[in-house]
Amino acid sequence: QVQLVESGGGLVQAGGSLRLSCAASGSIFRINAMGWYRQAPGKQRELVAQVSGKGSTIYADSVEGHFTISRDNAKNTVYLQMNSLKPEDTAVYYCYAAILMSAFDSYAMDYWGKGTLVTVSS
């Protein structure tokens, strides 16, 4: 099977920075898109950033310019560098990955981490 494990969350003051990591492990043939969603209290889960297998990125308008997503394919890991954090960035951050477990898979399946809490104090 496949597991995604996030790390790097915590408490930070407004204006500070955090770097989230998410490592995928298990039966992995290829990882297509990887990315991050977040869910704030009382709100729906929303896409934060995504990076394709070829390195193309997309960002939510609210984080464009102060969050950066990257990936290390050799380590099956995706990162989210978060700068100039604001209290409204407080949420549980979830990573996901679209993974093919073998060369015979017709399509990639989405796998999710359990989430890591980011709290930004004002």
N, CA, C and O atoms as a GROMACS GRO file, in nm:
protein
  488
    1GLN      N    1   0.082  -0.118   0.000
    1GLN     CA    2   0.000   0.000   0.000
    1GLN      C    3   0.087   0.124   0.000
    1GLN      O    4   0.209   0.116  -0.003
    2VAL      N    5   0.022   0.237   0.003
    2VAL     CA    6   0.091   0.366  -0.002
    2VAL      C    7   0.056   0.448   0.122
    2VAL      O    8  -0.058   0.448   0.168
    3GLN      N    9   0.155   0.516   0.175
    3GLN     CA   10   0.134   0.607   0.287
    3GLN      C   11   0.194   0.743   0.255
    3GLN      O   12   0.299   0.753   0.192
    4LEU      N   13   0.125   0.848   0.300
    4LEU     CA   14   0.177   0.983   0.292
    4LEU      C   15   0.188   1.037   0.434
    4LEU      O   16   0.092   1.032   0.510
    5VAL      N   17   0.304   1.087   0.468
    5VAL     CA   18   0.326   1.138   0.603
    5VAL      C   19   0.374   1.282   0.594
    5VAL      O   20   0.478   1.311   0.535
    6GLU      N   21   0.296   1.372   0.656
    6GLU     CA   22   0.331   1.514   0.658
    6GLU      C   23   0.413   1.547   0.783
    6GLU      O   24   0.406   1.479   0.885
    7SER      N   25   0.490   1.654   0.772
    7SER     CA   26   0.562   1.707   0.887
    7SER      C   27   0.585   1.856   0.864
    7SER      O   28   0.574   1.906   0.752
    8GLY      N   29   0.618   1.926   0.973
    8GLY     CA   30   0.656   2.066   0.962
    8GLY      C   31   0.554   2.166   1.010
    8GLY      O   32   0.582   2.286   1.011
    9GLY      N   33   0.437   2.120   1.051
    9GLY     CA   34   0.338   2.214   1.102
    9GLY      C   35   0.377   2.265   1.240
    9GLY      O   36   0.473   2.217   1.300
   10GLY      N   37   0.302   2.362   1.288
   10GLY     CA   38   0.328   2.415   1.421
   10GLY      C   39   0.269   2.552   1.439
   10GLY      O   40   0.186   2.597   1.361
   11LEU      N   41   0.315   2.618   1.545
   11LEU     CA   42   0.268   2.752   1.580
   11LEU      C   43   0.372   2.855   1.539
   11LEU      O   44   0.491   2.839   1.567
   12VAL      N   45   0.327   2.959   1.472
   12VAL     CA   46   0.419   3.063   1.426
   12VAL      C   47   0.347   3.197   1.436
   12VAL      O   48   0.225   3.205   1.425
   13GLN      N   49   0.424   3.302   1.457
   13GLN     CA   50   0.365   3.436   1.460
   13GLN      C   51   0.340   3.487   1.319
   13GLN      O   52   0.405   3.445   1.224
   14ALA      N   53   0.245   3.577   1.309
   14ALA     CA   54   0.216   3.639   1.179
   14ALA      C   55   0.344   3.700   1.122
   14ALA      O   56   0.422   3.763   1.194
   15GLY      N   57   0.363   3.680   0.992
   15GLY     CA   58   0.483   3.726   0.926
   15GLY      C   59   0.594   3.624   0.921
   15GLY      O   60   0.693   3.642   0.850
   16GLY      N   61   0.579   3.517   0.997
   16GLY     CA   62   0.680   3.412   1.002
   16GLY      C   63   0.668   3.313   0.887
   16GLY      O   64   0.587   3.329   0.796
   17SER      N   65   0.752   3.211   0.894
   17SER     CA   66   0.760   3.111   0.788
   17SER      C   67   0.756   2.970   0.846
   17SER      O   68   0.798   2.947   0.959
   18LEU      N   69   0.705   2.880   0.767
   18LEU     CA   70   0.710   2.737   0.796
   18LEU      C   71   0.731   2.662   0.666
   18LEU      O   72   0.695   2.709   0.559
   19ARG      N   73   0.790   2.545   0.678
   19ARG     CA   74   0.806   2.458   0.562
   19ARG      C   75   0.744   2.322   0.592
   19ARG      O   76   0.786   2.252   0.684
   20LEU      N   77   0.645   2.286   0.514
   20LEU     CA   78   0.581   2.157   0.527
   20LEU      C   79   0.645   2.057   0.432
   20LEU      O   80   0.686   2.091   0.321
   21SER      N   81   0.653   1.932   0.478
   21SER     CA   82   0.703   1.824   0.395
   21SER      C   83   0.602   1.711   0.396
   21SER      O   84   0.528   1.692   0.492
   22CYS      N   85   0.599   1.636   0.287
   22CYS     CA   86   0.512   1.519   0.278
   22CYS      C   87   0.583   1.414   0.197
   22CYS      O   88   0.614   1.434   0.080
   23ALA      N   89   0.610   1.300   0.261
   23ALA     CA   90   0.682   1.191   0.196
   23ALA      C   91   0.587   1.075   0.168
   23ALA      O   92   0.514   1.031   0.256
   24ALA      N   93   0.591   1.028   0.046
   24ALA     CA   94   0.512   0.911   0.007
   24ALA      C   95   0.601   0.788   0.011
   24ALA      O   96   0.717   0.791  -0.029
   25SER      N   97   0.544   0.678   0.061
   25SER     CA   98   0.620   0.553   0.068
   25SER      C   99   0.526   0.436   0.037
   25SER      O  100   0.404   0.448   0.043
   26GLY      N  101   0.588   0.322   0.005
   26GLY     CA  102   0.510   0.204  -0.025
   26GLY      C  103   0.529   0.160  -0.169
   26GLY      O  104   0.634   0.182  -0.230
   27SER      N  105   0.426   0.096  -0.222
   27SER     CA  106   0.431   0.043  -0.358
   27SER      C  107   0.403   0.154  -0.459
   27SER      O  108   0.288   0.181  -0.493
   28ILE      N  109   0.508   0.218  -0.505
   28ILE     CA  110   0.494   0.333  -0.594
   28ILE      C  111   0.569   0.308  -0.724
   28ILE      O  112   0.690   0.283  -0.724
   29PHE      N  113   0.496   0.314  -0.835
   29PHE     CA  114   0.559   0.307  -0.966
   29PHE      C  115   0.589   0.448  -1.016
   29PHE      O  116   0.700   0.478  -1.061
   30ARG      N  117   0.488   0.533  -1.009
   30ARG     CA  118   0.506   0.671  -1.052
   30ARG      C  119   0.407   0.761  -0.979
   30ARG      O  120   0.293   0.722  -0.952
   31ILE      N  121   0.453   0.882  -0.946
   31ILE     CA  122   0.365   0.982  -0.885
   31ILE      C  123   0.338   1.091  -0.988
   31ILE      O  124   0.431   1.152  -1.042
   32ASN      N  125   0.213   1.115  -1.014
   32ASN     CA  126   0.177   1.225  -1.104
   32ASN      C  127   0.170   1.353  -1.022
   32ASN      O  128   0.272   1.398  -0.970
   33ALA      N  129   0.054   1.413  -1.009
   33ALA     CA  130   0.044   1.538  -0.935
   33ALA      C  131   0.061   1.515  -0.784
   33ALA      O  132   0.023   1.411  -0.731
   34MET      N  133   0.119   1.614  -0.719
   34MET     CA  134   0.128   1.619  -0.573
   34MET      C  135   0.083   1.758  -0.531
   34MET      O  136   0.098   1.855  -0.605
   35GLY      N  137   0.029   1.766  -0.412
   35GLY     CA  138  -0.015   1.899  -0.372
   35GLY      C  139  -0.060   1.907  -0.228
   35GLY      O  140  -0.047   1.812  -0.151
   36TRP      N  141  -0.112   2.023  -0.196
   36TRP     CA  142  -0.157   2.054  -0.060
   36TRP      C  143  -0.297   2.116  -0.064
   36TRP      O  144  -0.326   2.203  -0.146
   37TYR      N  145  -0.380   2.068   0.026
   37TYR     CA  146  -0.507   2.130   0.056
   37TYR      C  147  -0.503   2.176   0.200
   37TYR      O  148  -0.416   2.135   0.277
   38ARG      N  149  -0.596   2.261   0.236
   38ARG     CA  150  -0.609   2.299   0.376
   38ARG      C  151  -0.755   2.314   0.412
   38ARG      O  152  -0.841   2.341   0.328
   39GLN      N  153  -0.781   2.295   0.542
   39GLN     CA  154  -0.916   2.312   0.593
   39GLN      C  155  -0.911   2.390   0.723
   39GLN      O  156  -0.855   2.343   0.823
   40ALA      N  157  -0.969   2.507   0.721
   40ALA     CA  158  -0.978   2.590   0.841
   40ALA      C  159  -1.106   2.555   0.917
   40ALA      O  160  -1.199   2.500   0.858
   41PRO      N  161  -1.111   2.584   1.045
   41PRO     CA  162  -1.230   2.553   1.124
   41PRO      C  163  -1.357   2.614   1.064
   41PRO      O  164  -1.362   2.734   1.036
   42GLY      N  165  -1.457   2.531   1.044
   42GLY     CA  166  -1.584   2.578   0.991
   42GLY      C  167  -1.585   2.606   0.842
   42GLY      O  168  -1.683   2.658   0.790
   43LYS      N  169  -1.477   2.571   0.774
   43LYS     CA  170  -1.471   2.598   0.630
   43LYS      C  171  -1.447   2.470   0.552
   43LYS      O  172  -1.406   2.368   0.608
   44GLN      N  173  -1.473   2.476   0.423
   44GLN     CA  174  -1.448   2.361   0.337
   44GLN      C  175  -1.300   2.348   0.305
   44GLN      O  176  -1.224   2.446   0.307
   45ARG      N  177  -1.261   2.225   0.275
   45ARG     CA  178  -1.123   2.202   0.232
   45ARG      C  179  -1.100   2.273   0.099
   45ARG      O  180  -1.185   2.268   0.010
   46GLU      N  181  -0.984   2.338   0.087
   46GLU     CA  182  -0.954   2.411  -0.036
   46GLU      C  183  -0.813   2.378  -0.085
   46GLU      O  184  -0.723   2.348  -0.007
   47LEU      N  185  -0.798   2.386  -0.216
   47LEU     CA  186  -0.666   2.363  -0.275
   47LEU      C  187  -0.575   2.480  -0.241
   47LEU      O  188  -0.614   2.596  -0.256
   48VAL      N  189  -0.455   2.449  -0.197
   48VAL     CA  190  -0.354   2.552  -0.171
   48VAL      C  191  -0.257   2.561  -0.288
   48VAL      O  192  -0.235   2.668  -0.344
   49ALA      N  193  -0.199   2.447  -0.326
   49ALA     CA  194  -0.101   2.446  -0.434
   49ALA      C  195  -0.087   2.304  -0.486
   49ALA      O  196  -0.111   2.206  -0.415
   50GLN      N  197  -0.048   2.295  -0.613
   50GLN     CA  198  -0.029   2.165  -0.676
   50GLN      C  199   0.090   2.173  -0.770
   50GLN      O  200   0.114   2.275  -0.834
   51VAL      N  201   0.164   2.063  -0.778
   51VAL     CA  202   0.274   2.054  -0.873
   51VAL      C  203   0.256   1.925  -0.953
   51VAL      O  204   0.237   1.818  -0.896
   52SER      N  205   0.263   1.936  -1.084
   52SER     CA  206   0.243   1.820  -1.170
   52SER      C  207   0.370   1.736  -1.174
   52SER      O  208   0.475   1.775  -1.121
   53GLY      N  209   0.360   1.621  -1.238
   53GLY     CA  210   0.476   1.535  -1.254
   53GLY      C  211   0.587   1.599  -1.336
   53GLY      O  212   0.704   1.562  -1.324
   54LYS      N  213   0.549   1.695  -1.419
   54LYS     CA  214   0.648   1.765  -1.502
   54LYS      C  215   0.692   1.897  -1.440
   54LYS      O  216   0.773   1.969  -1.498
   55GLY      N  217   0.639   1.928  -1.321
   55GLY     CA  218   0.685   2.046  -1.252
   55GLY      C  219   0.600   2.171  -1.266
   55GLY      O  220   0.633   2.276  -1.211
   56SER      N  221   0.490   2.162  -1.339
   56SER     CA  222   0.401   2.278  -1.350
   56SER      C  223   0.328   2.299  -1.218
   56SER      O  224   0.289   2.203  -1.152
   57THR      N  225   0.311   2.423  -1.183
   57THR     CA  226   0.250   2.454  -1.053
   57THR      C  227   0.126   2.541  -1.069
   57THR      O  228   0.113   2.618  -1.164
   58ILE      N  229   0.034   2.524  -0.974
   58ILE     CA  230  -0.080   2.613  -0.962
   58ILE      C  231  -0.096   2.648  -0.815
   58ILE      O  232  -0.062   2.569  -0.728
   59TYR      N  233  -0.148   2.767  -0.790
   59TYR     CA  234  -0.165   2.816  -0.654
   59TYR      C  235  -0.304   2.878  -0.637
   59TYR      O  236  -0.362   2.932  -0.731
   60ALA      N  237  -0.353   2.869  -0.515
   60ALA     CA  238  -0.472   2.946  -0.482
   60ALA      C  239  -0.436   3.094  -0.485
   60ALA      O  240  -0.324   3.132  -0.452
   61ASP      N  241  -0.530   3.176  -0.524
   61ASP     CA  242  -0.504   3.320  -0.531
   61ASP      C  243  -0.457   3.376  -0.396
   61ASP      O  244  -0.374   3.467  -0.391
   62SER      N  245  -0.510   3.321  -0.288
   62SER     CA  246  -0.480   3.373  -0.155
   62SER      C  247  -0.336   3.348  -0.111
   62SER      O  248  -0.288   3.414  -0.019
   63VAL      N  249  -0.267   3.254  -0.175
   63VAL     CA  250  -0.129   3.223  -0.134
   63VAL      C  251  -0.027   3.255  -0.242
   63VAL      O  252   0.094   3.247  -0.218
   64GLU      N  253  -0.074   3.292  -0.360
   64GLU     CA  254   0.017   3.324  -0.470
   64GLU      C  255   0.116   3.431  -0.426
   64GLU      O  256   0.077   3.536  -0.375
   65GLY      N  257   0.243   3.404  -0.447
   65GLY     CA  258   0.344   3.503  -0.414
   65GLY      C  259   0.407   3.488  -0.277
   65GLY      O  260   0.515   3.542  -0.252
   66HIS      N  261   0.341   3.414  -0.186
   66HIS     CA  262   0.407   3.394  -0.056
   66HIS      C  263   0.416   3.248  -0.013
   66HIS      O  264   0.475   3.219   0.090
   67PHE      N  265   0.357   3.156  -0.090
   67PHE     CA  266   0.380   3.012  -0.072
   67PHE      C  267   0.449   2.959  -0.197
   67PHE      O  268   0.423   3.006  -0.308
   68THR      N  269   0.536   2.860  -0.179
   68THR     CA  270   0.604   2.796  -0.292
   68THR      C  271   0.598   2.646  -0.275
   68THR      O  272   0.638   2.593  -0.172
   69ILE      N  273   0.549   2.577  -0.378
   69ILE     CA  274   0.545   2.431  -0.375
   69ILE      C  275   0.660   2.377  -0.459
   69ILE      O  276   0.695   2.433  -0.563
   70SER      N  277   0.717   2.267  -0.412
   70SER     CA  278   0.824   2.201  -0.488
   70SER      C  279   0.818   2.052  -0.457
   70SER      O  280   0.749   2.009  -0.366
   71ARG      N  281   0.893   1.975  -0.536
   71ARG     CA  282   0.895   1.831  -0.513
   71ARG      C  283   1.032   1.775  -0.543
   71ARG      O  284   1.107   1.828  -0.625
   72ASP      N  285   1.062   1.666  -0.475
   72ASP     CA  286   1.186   1.592  -0.498
   72ASP      C  287   1.144   1.452  -0.541
   72ASP      O  288   1.104   1.370  -0.458
   73ASN      N  289   1.151   1.426  -0.670
   73ASN     CA  290   1.102   1.299  -0.722
   73ASN      C  291   1.184   1.180  -0.671
   73ASN      O  292   1.131   1.070  -0.654
   74ALA      N  293   1.312   1.201  -0.647
   74ALA     CA  294   1.396   1.092  -0.598
   74ALA      C  295   1.354   1.049  -0.457
   74ALA      O  296   1.374   0.934  -0.418
   75LYS      N  297   1.295   1.142  -0.382
   75LYS     CA  298   1.253   1.112  -0.245
   75LYS      C  299   1.101   1.097  -0.234
   75LYS      O  300   1.049   1.077  -0.124
   76ASN      N  301   1.031   1.107  -0.345
   76ASN     CA  302   0.883   1.100  -0.344
   76ASN      C  303   0.824   1.196  -0.241
   76ASN      O  304   0.734   1.161  -0.165
   77THR      N  305   0.877   1.315  -0.241
   77THR     CA  306   0.841   1.414  -0.138
   77THR      C  307   0.798   1.546  -0.202
   77THR      O  308   0.856   1.591  -0.300
   78VAL      N  309   0.696   1.605  -0.143
   78VAL     CA  310   0.651   1.738  -0.184
   78VAL      C  311   0.667   1.832  -0.066
   78VAL      O  312   0.647   1.793   0.049
   79TYR      N  313   0.701   1.956  -0.096
   79TYR     CA  314   0.724   2.057   0.006
   79TYR      C  315   0.634   2.177  -0.016
   79TYR      O  316   0.590   2.204  -0.128
   80LEU      N  317   0.606   2.248   0.091
   80LEU     CA  318   0.533   2.373   0.081
   80LEU      C  319   0.604   2.474   0.170
   80LEU      O  320   0.597   2.467   0.292
   81GLN      N  321   0.673   2.568   0.107
   81GLN     CA  322   0.738   2.676   0.180
   81GLN      C  323   0.638   2.789   0.195
   81GLN      O  324   0.589   2.844   0.097
   82MET      N  325   0.609   2.822   0.320
   82MET     CA  326   0.508   2.923   0.349
   82MET      C  327   0.574   3.042   0.416
   82MET      O  328   0.626   3.032   0.527
   83ASN      N  329   0.573   3.155   0.348
   83ASN     CA  330   0.632   3.278   0.399
   83ASN      C  331   0.524   3.383   0.425
   83ASN      O  332   0.412   3.372   0.375
   84SER      N  333   0.560   3.483   0.503
   84SER     CA  334   0.467   3.593   0.533
   84SER      C  335   0.331   3.540   0.577
   84SER      O  336   0.227   3.583   0.527
   85LEU      N  337   0.335   3.446   0.670
   85LEU     CA  338   0.211   3.382   0.713
   85LEU      C  339   0.118   3.481   0.782
   85LEU      O  340   0.161   3.574   0.850
   86LYS      N  341  -0.013   3.457   0.760
   86LYS     CA  342  -0.117   3.541   0.817
   86LYS      C  343  -0.208   3.455   0.905
   86LYS      O  344  -0.215   3.334   0.886
   87PRO      N  345  -0.277   3.516   0.999
   87PRO     CA  346  -0.370   3.437   1.081
   87PRO      C  347  -0.471   3.358   0.998
   87PRO      O  348  -0.511   3.248   1.038
   88GLU      N  349  -0.512   3.410   0.885
   88GLU     CA  350  -0.607   3.339   0.800
   88GLU      C  351  -0.548   3.218   0.730
   88GLU      O  352  -0.621   3.143   0.664
   89ASP      N  353  -0.418   3.197   0.742
   89ASP     CA  354  -0.355   3.074   0.692
   89ASP      C  355  -0.367   2.960   0.792
   89ASP      O  356  -0.329   2.846   0.762
   90THR      N  357  -0.420   2.988   0.911
   90THR     CA  358  -0.439   2.884   1.012
   90THR      C  359  -0.535   2.777   0.961
   90THR      O  360  -0.647   2.808   0.920
   91ALA      N  361  -0.490   2.652   0.963
   91ALA     CA  362  -0.570   2.542   0.910
   91ALA      C  363  -0.495   2.411   0.932
   91ALA      O  364  -0.377   2.410   0.969
   92VAL      N  365  -0.565   2.302   0.908
   92VAL     CA  366  -0.499   2.172   0.895
   92VAL      C  367  -0.462   2.157   0.748
   92VAL      O  368  -0.547   2.170   0.660
   93TYR      N  369  -0.336   2.130   0.722
   93TYR     CA  370  -0.286   2.115   0.586
   93TYR      C  371  -0.271   1.967   0.553
   93TYR      O  372  -0.208   1.891   0.627
   94TYR      N  373  -0.329   1.928   0.440
   94TYR     CA  374  -0.326   1.789   0.396
   94TYR      C  375  -0.249   1.780   0.264
   94TYR      O  376  -0.271   1.859   0.172
   95CYS      N  377  -0.161   1.683   0.256
   95CYS     CA  378  -0.096   1.660   0.127
   95CYS      C  379  -0.168   1.547   0.056
   95CYS      O  380  -0.233   1.462   0.118
   96TYR      N  381  -0.154   1.546  -0.074
   96TYR     CA  382  -0.209   1.438  -0.154
   96TYR      C  383  -0.114   1.408  -0.269
   96TYR      O  384  -0.030   1.490  -0.307
   97ALA      N  385  -0.131   1.290  -0.324
   97ALA     CA  386  -0.051   1.250  -0.439
   97ALA      C  387  -0.132   1.156  -0.526
   97ALA      O  388  -0.203   1.069  -0.476
   98ALA      N  389  -0.122   1.174  -0.655
   98ALA     CA  390  -0.186   1.086  -0.753
   98ALA      C  391  -0.082   0.983  -0.794
   98ALA      O  392   0.017   1.015  -0.860
   99ILE      N  393  -0.106   0.857  -0.754
   99ILE     CA  394  -0.001   0.755  -0.762
   99ILE      C  395  -0.045   0.635  -0.843
   99ILE      O  396  -0.157   0.586  -0.829
  100LEU      N  397   0.045   0.588  -0.928
  100LEU     CA  398   0.029   0.459  -0.993
  100LEU      C  399   0.117   0.360  -0.919
  100LEU      O  400   0.237   0.384  -0.901
  101MET      N  401   0.058   0.248  -0.878
  101MET     CA  402   0.134   0.151  -0.800
  101MET      C  403   0.210   0.053  -0.888
  101MET      O  404   0.302  -0.014  -0.842
  102SER      N  405   0.171   0.043  -1.015
  102SER     CA  406   0.246  -0.044  -1.106
  102SER      C  407   0.232   0.009  -1.248
  102SER      O  408   0.148   0.094  -1.277
  103ALA      N  409   0.315  -0.045  -1.336
  103ALA     CA  410   0.312  -0.004  -1.476
  103ALA      C  411   0.183  -0.050  -1.545
  103ALA      O  412   0.152  -0.006  -1.656
  104PHE      N  413   0.109  -0.139  -1.480
  104PHE     CA  414  -0.012  -0.192  -1.539
  104PHE      C  415  -0.137  -0.116  -1.496
  104PHE      O  416  -0.247  -0.143  -1.544
  105ASP      N  417  -0.121  -0.022  -1.405
  105ASP     CA  418  -0.235   0.058  -1.361
  105ASP      C  419  -0.283   0.147  -1.476
  105ASP      O  420  -0.203   0.210  -1.545
  106SER      N  421  -0.414   0.152  -1.493
  106SER     CA  422  -0.471   0.235  -1.601
  106SER      C  423  -0.479   0.381  -1.562
  106SER      O  424  -0.476   0.469  -1.648
  107TYR      N  425  -0.490   0.408  -1.433
  107TYR     CA  426  -0.503   0.546  -1.388
  107TYR      C  427  -0.442   0.558  -1.249
  107TYR      O  428  -0.428   0.459  -1.176
  108ALA      N  429  -0.408   0.680  -1.214
  108ALA     CA  430  -0.352   0.707  -1.082
  108ALA      C  431  -0.464   0.723  -0.980
  108ALA      O  432  -0.572   0.774  -1.010
  109MET      N  433  -0.436   0.678  -0.858
  109MET     CA  434  -0.530   0.696  -0.748
  109MET      C  435  -0.478   0.804  -0.654
  109MET      O  436  -0.357   0.820  -0.636
  110ASP      N  437  -0.571   0.877  -0.595
  110ASP     CA  438  -0.532   0.983  -0.500
  110ASP      C  439  -0.514   0.924  -0.361
  110ASP      O  440  -0.598   0.850  -0.311
  111TYR      N  441  -0.403   0.958  -0.300
  111TYR     CA  442  -0.375   0.920  -0.162
  111TYR      C  443  -0.357   1.047  -0.080
  111TYR      O  444  -0.308   1.148  -0.130
  112TRP      N  445  -0.397   1.040   0.047
  112TRP     CA  446  -0.395   1.158   0.134
  112TRP      C  447  -0.318   1.131   0.262
  112TRP      O  448  -0.318   1.020   0.314
  113GLY      N  449  -0.252   1.234   0.310
  113GLY     CA  450  -0.194   1.229   0.442
  113GLY      C  451  -0.300   1.258   0.548
  113GLY      O  452  -0.414   1.292   0.516
  114LYS      N  453  -0.260   1.245   0.674
  114LYS     CA  454  -0.355   1.265   0.784
  114LYS      C  455  -0.368   1.411   0.824
  114LYS      O  456  -0.457   1.447   0.901
  115GLY      N  457  -0.279   1.494   0.773
  115GLY     CA  458  -0.288   1.637   0.801
  115GLY      C  459  -0.191   1.683   0.907
  115GLY      O  460  -0.154   1.608   0.997
  116THR      N  461  -0.150   1.809   0.894
  116THR     CA  462  -0.064   1.872   0.994
  116THR      C  463  -0.119   2.011   1.022
  116THR      O  464  -0.154   2.085   0.929
  117LEU      N  465  -0.125   2.047   1.149
  117LEU     CA  466  -0.187   2.172   1.190
  117LEU      C  467  -0.088   2.287   1.182
  117LEU      O  468   0.023   2.279   1.234
  118VAL      N  469  -0.130   2.392   1.116
  118VAL     CA  470  -0.055   2.517   1.113
  118VAL      C  471  -0.138   2.624   1.182
  118VAL      O  472  -0.252   2.650   1.144
  119THR      N  473  -0.080   2.686   1.284
  119THR     CA  474  -0.149   2.791   1.358
  119THR      C  475  -0.066   2.918   1.351
  119THR      O  476   0.051   2.919   1.389
  120VAL      N  477  -0.127   3.025   1.302
  120VAL     CA  478  -0.059   3.153   1.289
  120VAL      C  479  -0.122   3.251   1.386
  120VAL      O  480  -0.241   3.282   1.376
  121SER      N  481  -0.044   3.298   1.481
  121SER     CA  482  -0.096   3.390   1.581
  121SER      C  483  -0.075   3.535   1.537
  121SER      O  484   0.022   3.568   1.468
  122SER      N  485  -0.167   3.620   1.578
  122SER     CA  486  -0.159   3.762   1.538
  122SER      C  487  -0.078   3.844   1.637
  122SER      O  488  -0.061   3.964   1.618
   0.00000   0.00000   0.00000
